Amino acid sequence: MDGADKASRERQTSSLDQFIALELDKNLIMDLWIDDDGRTRQFRMRGATYKMPVNAGAEPTVGDPVDMTVAFLRINEPVTVTTPSAGDTTDLGALLDAQTG
């Protein structure tokens, strides 16, 4: 396995681990809206979650729902992106680690 294949496999494994850590209960519903030119205009992902118990043998409980919508309001327009200050950012990986232990 060359370096590119190994890096790709590691990204896939990491993505799967992050997906599993969402603790989705059964179905993840995804809707995609496209325009007449076949471009994505809006994407929505929603589903129920569960919380794994701390005590062995206990049943999982209902968690908070996941409902995320991304809307693309403008396409092919120039943008300017400014890096936020460190105080205005959050490490999502650290939040996930805190949630999953």
C-alpha positions in Angstrom: 0.0 0.0 0.0 1.5 3.3 -1.0 1.4 6.5 1.1 -1.6 8.0 -0.8 -3.7 4.8 -0.2 -2.7 4.7 3.4 -3.6 8.3 4.0 -7.0 7.8 2.2 -7.7 4.7 4.3 -6.9 6.7 7.5 -9.2 9.6 6.5 -12.0 7.1 5.7 -11.5 5.4 9.1 -11.4 8.7 10.9 -14.6 9.8 9.1 -16.4 6.6 10.0 -15.3 6.9 13.6 -16.7 10.5 13.7 -19.9 9.3 12.1 -20.4 6.5 14.6 -19.6 9.0 17.4 -22.7 11.0 16.4 -24.7 8.1 18.0 -27.4 8.1 15.4 -30.4 5.9 16.1 -31.1 3.8 13.0 -31.8 6.2 10.1 -30.1 9.4 9.0 -32.3 11.3 6.6 -30.6 13.4 3.9 -32.4 15.7 1.5 -30.6 17.4 -1.4 -32.1 20.3 -3.5 -30.5 21.0 -6.8 -31.2 23.8 -9.3 -31.9 23.6 -13.1 -28.2 23.5 -13.8 -27.7 20.5 -11.5 -25.9 22.5 -8.8 -26.6 21.9 -5.1 -28.7 24.6 -3.6 -29.5 23.1 -0.2 -28.6 20.1 1.8 -30.4 18.9 5.0 -29.4 16.0 7.3 -31.5 14.9 10.3 -32.0 12.0 12.6 -32.6 10.8 16.1 -29.6 10.1 18.4 -29.1 7.9 21.5 -26.8 8.2 24.5 -24.8 5.2 25.6 -25.1 4.5 29.3 -22.1 4.8 31.6 -23.0 1.6 33.4 -22.5 -1.7 31.7 -25.8 -3.5 30.9 -28.0 -0.4 31.0 -30.0 0.5 28.0 -29.2 3.5 25.8 -31.4 6.6 26.2 -32.8 9.0 23.7 -30.4 11.8 22.9 -30.7 15.2 21.2 -31.9 15.2 17.6 -29.5 16.1 14.8 -30.9 18.6 12.2 -28.5 20.5 10.0 -29.3 22.5 6.9 -26.7 24.0 4.6 -28.0 26.5 2.0 -25.9 27.8 -0.9 -27.3 31.3 -1.4 -24.8 32.5 -4.0 -22.9 30.5 -6.6 -19.8 31.6 -8.6 -19.4 34.9 -6.8 -16.1 36.1 -5.5 -15.6 35.8 -1.7 -13.2 37.0 0.9 -12.4 34.8 3.8 -10.8 36.1 6.9 -9.3 33.7 9.4 -11.1 34.2 12.8 -9.1 34.8 16.0 -8.3 31.8 18.1 -10.9 32.9 20.7 -13.6 32.8 18.1 -13.0 29.2 17.1 -13.9 25.8 18.5 -12.0 22.5 18.0 -14.9 20.2 17.0 -12.7 17.2 17.4 -12.1 18.1 21.1 -15.8 18.6 21.6 -16.5 15.2 20.1 -13.8 13.6 22.3 -15.3 15.3 25.4 -18.8 13.9 24.5 -17.6 10.4 23.7 -15.0 10.1 26.5 
